[in-house]
């Protein structure tokens, strides 16, 4: 298989969503219940499908310079990827709908195919929470057996993506949804990239939220593998266990320094080729040599030897030695006590948006108050308007 060419970031001035996906339903076929997120991440509504009665999440596609450029091909590419996904732990894109000016929904884009002003919405299955909100608002929301279930479902989604040669490139707690039945759903595929073999050599390292960004990305690698998702999974695993971010730097340099301080400073012996990465020679740290791996000490009262082994395999410096999602799912950690909790026994939490009083077994009520719009990710399709994403 040959290397894929650099993806185009141009737009399709003569086509709208109808051209790519057939005739779109009208957003007036959905009853808007309430706005559940707004801001940088677009506007997300909780809504009811008037035909089926199903509660869904409507996310408006944010388009820049739509009058000049039309519907962006980057949005079409992302929506097509979403429509390909069919796995229980990946959030389901149910439909793409269009809202005209006559509706009560905000209008923001021009579909040149129909020459009428309209807004484009993505219809997702509705999930009540994201893990970032739960971790921020609930003291120790998950026991270890529940963390195992969450991690297994996350790894199942990642395994599925990687089997389709898709790298998510933005795994973090706020992109992991948690529904009212205790099920995990991976969301926000705005930075996801389909790759061929050999892997492309022109991909941007400025992907993945800083706290979950693999060291090869921080060191400027432009060719990388699905293992960057595994590093992010390791950071998420550690965060779920500790109930706090594992490494939370505010700059690339600080994040690298925290990684080195936590895992020990890497060398070419344990990570061949590391010193040849673009930023490796430019880094200036303080005099601390960071000789030791502090992960065992940090998790000694939280994880068994098997759990510690899995975490360290996920956080291996050398991307080639990082465990795969498939092998992680077969790791002995999931076969020892406490066993992963059955999905039907997972905790549920009060839903802010529909006033349903759900409960967590064997615990008191908890308060949920979060910005739900972030759960469905960033602006769809036109990230290249702000920076070039390859």
N, C-alpha and C positions, 0 to 999 in steps of 0.2 A: 504494500500500500504506500502510496506516495504522500509526501507532506502536504497538508492542506495549505492553500494560498491564504495570504492575509485577508481577513474578512473585510468587506466593504462597509464603510460607515456613512455612505450616502443615503438619500431618501428616495422614495418612489413618489414623484409629484403627481402621477396620473392614477394612483391606486390608493384605495383605502382598505380597511379591514375586510369589507365585502369581497374584494378581489382575491384576497388570500384565503378566506375561510367560508366563502359562500354567503348567502343572505343572512345578515345578522338580525337577531331579535331586537326589538325596541326596548329601551330601559324602562319605558312606561309599563311593561309587563311585570315589573317588580315594584313592590310597595316598600318605599323607603321607611324604615323604622326609626333609625337614629344614626347620627354620625359617630363613628367610633375611633377615628384617627384623622389627623390633618397636620400639614406642615411640610417639612422637607421630604417626607416619604409619601406625599400625595394625600388624597382624600379617600378614606375607606368608610363604607356604610354597612351597617347591618340591615338586611332587607329580606323581604319574603317574596318568593316566586309566586305570582298570582295564579299560575297554571298548576304547579305541583304542590304549593303550600310550603315548600322547603325554605328554611332559613339559610341564607347565604351571605357571603361577604362580597360587596361590590367595590372594586378598586378602580379608580379613574386613571387612565393612562395619561401621564403628563407629557405634553408635547411642546417643544420650543420652536418658535419661528414657523408654526404650522402653515400660516398663510403663504409663506414663501416656499417652504420645502415639501409640504404635503405630509403623508403618513410615512414615518421613517422605516427604512428596511431593517434597522436594528430592532425595532419593536416587533416587526413581523417575525424576525428570526427568533426572538425570545418566546413569543407566543406559540410558534410552531414547536419549539422545544418543550414547552409546558404541555402542549396537547399530545406530545408523544409519551409523556410519562404516565405509567399505569402501575403503581405500586402503593400498597396500603399505607406506607409511612412517608409518602410524598404528597403534599397538599394537592388536591385535585382542582385543575382548571375546568370548570363545567361549561363555560360558554364565553363568547365575546359579544357584547351587546353595544348598541349605539343609542345615544340619547339626543333628541332634537331640541331646539330652543323652546318648543312648546312645553317640554316637561319641566318638572320642578327641580331637576338636577342641574348643577352648574355646567356651563358649556365652555369648551376650551380648544377644540380642534376643528379643522376643516378637512373633510373627506372629499378629495377632488373627484372621486369616482361619481359622487352624486351631486356635487356642486352645492351642497347645503351645509350650513354650520352644524356641527354635532360634537358630542363627547363620546369617547370610546371607553368602555368599562370592561374589566375582566371580572368574571363571576367565579368565585372560589367557594369551595366548601367552607362552612363557618366553623371556626375553632375559638373557644372562649378565652384562651390565655396563650402567652408565650413564656418560655422558661425564665427569661430575664426578669419579667415582672414577678413571677412566683418567687424567684430567689431574692428579689429586692423587698418583697412585701410579706413574706411568710418566713418565720424562723424555722430553719431546717425542714423544708417542705417534704424531703424524701429521705426515707431510711435507706440503708445500703441495698436491701433487696429491691427496693423501688428504683434506686439509681441503676442497678443492673438491668432492669427492664427498660428504663429510658435509654440507656446506652445501647442495649441490643437493638432497639427499634431505630435509633439513629444510625447505627452501623448497618442495619438492613437497608435503609434508604441509601446510604453511601455505597454499599456493595452494589446495589441496583444501578446507581448512576455510573459507577466505574465500569460495570459490565457493558454499559452502552457507550463507553469512551467519553463520558461527560465528567468534567471536574466542576464541582459546585463553586469553589473559590470564595465563599463568604459564609462559612459555617461559624455560627456564634449562637449564644443562648437566645437572643431576640429573634432569630430565624428558625427556632424550633418551637412549633406550636403544640399546645396541649389542650385536647378537647374535653368536653363534659363527661366523657366516658373513660378518661384516663389514657387516651391513646396519643402517641407522639406523631407529629406530622412535620416534615422538613419543608420549609417555604423559602421564598425569595431567590429566584433563579436569574436575577438581573445580571450577575457577573459570571454565570455558568458558561462554560466553553466546551464545545465538542472538539475532540482532538483525534488525530490520526496517528499512524505509526510510520516512520519515527515521529516523535513528538515535535511540534513546531519549536523553532528557536527564536521567535520574535514576539513572545507573549510578555505582557507587562507584569513587572513584579509588584506593582501597586494594587494588589488585590488582597482580600481577606482583612477584616477589621484587626487593628494593630495587636490586640491582646492574644489573638489566635493565629497570628501570622508566623509561618514557618521560618527558621533561620536562613534558609537559602533565599527566600524572598527578601528578607531584611538585608541580605548581603548583595542584592541586585541581580539575582539569577533571572535570565529571560527565557530559559528553557527549564521547565520543571514538570513534574509528574503528578498523578492523582495523590501521591503521598502527602502533598500539602494539606489535603482534606483530613488525612489521618492525624497529622500534627494537631490540627484544630480540634479533632475529636478527643485527643489526649488532653488538651487544655480544658475542654468542656468536662471531661471525666473528672479531672482534678478539681475543677470548680464545684461540681456537684457534690463531691465528697467533702471538700473543705468548707463549702457554703460561702466561698469568696473567690474572686479571680485568682488564678494560679500565678500569673505574671501580668501586671497591669501597668506597663510603661505608657508614657505620654508622647514619646517620640521614638523614631526608629532606633536611635542610638541607645536610649534608655531601655527600650524593650530588649535589645540584644544584650545589654549589660545585665538585665534581670534574668534572662535565659542563662547566660554564662554563670551568674552567681548561683542559680538554682541547680543547674545540671553540670557545672564545671566547664571550663573553657575548652572548646574543641581544638583538635590538631589534625593535620593531614593524615596522621596514622589512623585515627578513628573515623575520619571523614575525608577520604581521598579527594583531592581537587578543591577543597575548601578555600585554600589560600589563593586560588586563581579566580575566585568570584570577584565581580567588579568592585565592590566596596570593601573587600577584606583588608586591603593594604592601607585604606584611608582611615580606618577606625583608630581612635585614640581613647583608651580607657585609663582609669586611675591605676595606681601601682598594684592594686590587689590582683593576685594571679588567678583567683578562682580555680583552684586546683581540684576541688572536691565536688562530687555529685551529692547534693543534699536532699534529693527526692526520698531516699529510704528513711532519713530522719524525719522529714516533714510529714510522711504518711505512716509512720511506724505504729501509731495508735488507731489508724483509720482503715488500713488495708492489710489483707493477708499477704503472704509471700507471692501467691498467684496473682492477686490484684496488683501488687507492686510490679511484678514482672510485665503484666499487660500494659500498665501505664508507661513503663520505661521503654517498651517496644514501640509504643505509639509516639513517644518523644525521642526516638533515636535521632541523633544528629544527621547521620548519613541517610538521605532519602531512600537509597537502594536497600538499606537494612530495616527501614520502617515496616512494621507489620502491615499486611493488607487488611481490608475490611473483612474479607472472607475468612482469613485465618484468625482475625480477632474474634469473630463470632464463634469460632470453634475452640477458643482458649479455655483452659481448665478453670479459670476464674468463674465462669458461668455455670460450672458443674459442681461447685462446692457450696456449702452453707455459708450465709443464708442464700437460698436459691432465688433466682429472679422471680419476682412476684407475678402472678397471673394478671393479665390485663384487666380482667373483671374485678380484681381486688385492688387495683390502683386507686390512690386517693383522688377525690374530686374537690373542687374549690368553688366558692360563691362566684357566680357570674355577674359582673357589673352591668352588662349590657342588656340582659333580658330579665333581670330581677328574679332569676331562679335561685333558690336557696339549696345549693348542693352542699355536700359534706365530705369531710375527711374522716375515715373510720378511726375510732379510738382517740379523737382529739377534739378540742374545742373549735368554735368558729374562727375563721381567719378573714382578714380584710384584703381585698384585691383592689388596687387602684393604679392603673397603668395606661400608657399611651399605646392603644391597640394598633394604631396605624402602622407602627414599625414592624409588627408581626408579619405584615405582607410585603416588607422590603421596600427598596428604593424605587424611584421613578422607573417605569417600565420602558425598556427599549432605547432610551435616548441618553444613556450615561455618557456616550461619546460626545454629547454636546458640551459636557463639562470637562471631560478628559478622555483621551483616546484609550479605549479598552479593547485589547486584542485577545 
